[in-house]
């Protein structure tokens, strides 16, 4: 037996792997790289800015003020009996996490092509790090939401219930939905670059079909016999459950929430398959 035959390899790099394999064990081995990417994303977001992480608070505050003034004050749109400030802040907090995460994940291949082409590591590391870094922003913004919520609880204008304890599950599925859609679009934009231009517009348009500005009850009322279309948005039950749990009001239905979870699971599965297929050859087209 030769010296080469006796040699044992510590790592084997191969492109032929199952489309359904997540390689989470390998991702765990690269956990230090995940934390490094999280740190990079966090620092680069506010590098050379004056206010730095304060923008985590400024963005939802300014958006909520504008929405309250325009939609609540001028347009007089109803908010299902919820104080307008609390209604818009809750919607903006969840929507900001979803939209930011999905757009960041959709840029995984094109934004990291230089790194991918030089060194090997599980490609799933990058979208996972994006999920974590976005969650850090969400945690800070949730603190703001809880402060405002506490004020309205003190004023006896809202009353949370036990569904508030279900919010971590809602956030997890919100992240999984953003991850699944992001991986799908990330794979497609490697070949069709103009999709990245349409994606930003599509996300902004999608917000109008999510209970961020308009409550679901109003959308159903305007649609009349087609009111059921409002429930086709998988984000709607998540947003409504979040508002129902913390604020005690909203168009909440357990069946629709379970259907949303099932749909998100399917989207995540499709995203994983497409992502695993694209990572083998994306470097040739990006």
N, C-alpha and C positions, 0 to 999 in steps of 0.2 A: 504494500500500500504506500503510495507516494505521500509526500508532505502536503500536497494540495488536497488529496482525498481525505486526509486526517483533519483538515482545518474545518472548524465549526463557525458558521456565520452567525453573528449576533442579530443582524437585521437583513431582511430580504425585501428588496423593492421590486414590485411587479405591478404591471398595469392590468393584468387579467384577474378581475375579481367580480364577485356577484354584484348585480345592480341593486340588490336589496340589502346589502351589508352596510351597516353604519360604522363599523370599526371603532366603537366607543372605547374599547380597551386600549387601542392605539392612541386615540385622542387623549385618554387619561395619561398616557405616558408622556404626552407633549403638553401637559397642563401648564408647565412654566411658560411655554410659548403662548398659550391662551392668555395668561395673565399679562404677558409682555404686550400682546396686541391690545388688550383692554386698556392698559396704561397708555399705549400710543394713541388710541382713539380718544381717550379722555383728555390728554394733554393737547393733542393737535386741534381739538375742537375749540379751544380757547387760548391757543398760543397767540401772543402779540395782541391780546384784547385788553381793554382797560378794566372792565368789570369782571372778567373771568367767569367762574362758576355761578356768579349771580345771575347770569343769563338763564340759568335753569328756572329761576323764579320770575324773571322779567318777562320771558316769552308767554307763559300761561296767564300771567297777570294782565299784560297788555291785550292779549287776545280776548280774554274774558271781559275786560272793560269795553272793548270795541263791540263785541257781540251783545253785551248787555245794553249798550247805548243804542246800537243800530236795530237789532232784532227785538229786544225787549222794550226799549223806550220809544223808538220811532215807528217800527213796524207793528208793535204791540202783539207779537206772536206769543201764544200761550206756552207755558212750561209745565203742564200737568200739575199745577198747584205748588210746584217747587220754586223757592226763591230764585229769580233769574241768575244772580251771581253764582249760586251753588250749582244750578243746572248746567250752565255753560262751562264752569270750571271743571266739573266732573267729566263732561264730554271731552273737553280739550285735553285733560290729563291723559285719558285713555287713548284718544285719537293721536296725540303727539307721540306716544310710545309706539303705537302700531305703525304709523306712517313713517316715522324716523327709522325704525328697525327694518321695515320691509324695503325701503329705498336703499338703506345701507347694505343689506344682504344682497339686493339685486345688483350691486356694484362690486361684488366679491371678485369675480374673474377679471373684469376689466381694470379694476382699481389695484389689484395685486399681481398683475401679470408679470411685472419685473421680478417679484420675489418667487413666484411659482416657477419661473423659467430658470432659476439659479439653484434652488435647493429643494429637497424633498421634505415634506411633512404632510400629515393628513389634511386634505383640503377643507374638511369639515371644521377644522380649527378656526378658520376665519369667520364663518357665519355664527359659530357658537360664541366667539369673543364679541361679535357685534351685539348679540342678544344680551350678553352680560353688561357691556358698557352702556347700552340703552336702558337696561334695568336700573343702573346706578342713577341715571338721570330721572327715571320714573320715581325712584325712592324719594328723591329730594322734592319732586313736584307733589308726590302724595302727602308729604309733610305739610306743604302749603294747603292742600285740600283739607287735611284733618284740622288744621288751625281754623280755617273758615267754617268747616262743619261744626267744630266745637262752639263757635260763636252762635250759630243758628240753633244748636241744641240748647244752649244757655237761654236763648230767647224763646224757647218752646215753639219754634216754627217747623222743626223737623224731628222725626223720631226713628232712629235706626232700629233694625231688628236682627234676628239671628242669621239672616242671609249675608250679613256683612262679614261673617267669619268664613264665608265661601269665596271671598274676593281673591285669595291667593290662587285658587284653581282657575278663576276667570282670567287672571293675569297670565298664568301659564299657557292656557289655550290661546290667548291673544298673541303671546310670543310665538307659539307653534304655528299659528296661522300666518303671521308675518314671516316666519322662517320658511314655511312651505312655499308661499307665493314668491318670496324673495329668491329662493333657489331656482324656481321655475323661470323667472324673468332673468336671473343672472345667467342661466344657461342659454336662453334665447338671444340675449343681447350680444353674445360672443359672435354670432353670425349676422344678426340684424341690429345694427347699431342704432337705427332710428327708433327702435322700441324704447330705448332709454329716454329719448326726448318725449315720447308719448306717455311714458309711465308717470312722470311728474304731474302732467295734466290729468291723467286718469285717476290718480290718487286724490287730487283736489276735488274732482268731480264726484268720486266715490263718497266723500265726506257728506255730501248732500243727501245720500241715501242711507246714512247712518245717523242715529239720534244724537247728533252733536249740536246742531242748530235747531232742528225741528223735532219735536217729540213724536214718537211713533203713533200715538193716538191721533195727532193732527194729520199725519201723512195718510193714515187709513181713512180718515174722514174725507180728505180731498180726493182719494182714489175711488171712494164709493164701493161699488161691487168688486173692484179689483184691489181692495184693501189688503188682501192676503199677500200681495206682491211685496209689501213692506217687510214681511217676515222671511222673505227669501234671502235677505242679507244676513250672512252668518254672524256678523258683528252685532246686529240689533239685539238678540237675546242677551249677549254678554253685557252690553252697555246698560240695558234695561235692568238686568239682575243687579249690577253694581249700584245703580241709582236706587233701586228698590231696597237693597240691603242697608245702605248708609243713610238714605234720605227718607225711605218709607213710602215712596211714590214711584209709579212707572208702570208700563205695560209689560208686566213680567209673567212668563208662562214656563213651567218646568219642562213640558214636552218640547217646546221650541228650543229651549236651551240644550237639551240632550241631542236634538237633531243638529244643532249648530256644532256641538262637540264631535258628532259623527262625521259631518262634512269636513271639518277642520282636519280630522284624522286622515281622511281620504286625500285631501290636498297635500298634507305633509308626506304621505306615502308616495304620491306622484312626484312631489318635489325631490325626494330622496333619489328616486329612480332616475329622473332626468339629470339631477346633479351628478350622480355617480357615472352616468353615461357621458356627460359632457366633459368631466374633468380629465378623461383620457386623451382627448384630442383638442381641447379648447385652445391650447397654446399655439396651435397651427392656424387658428382663425382669428384670435383676438388681436 
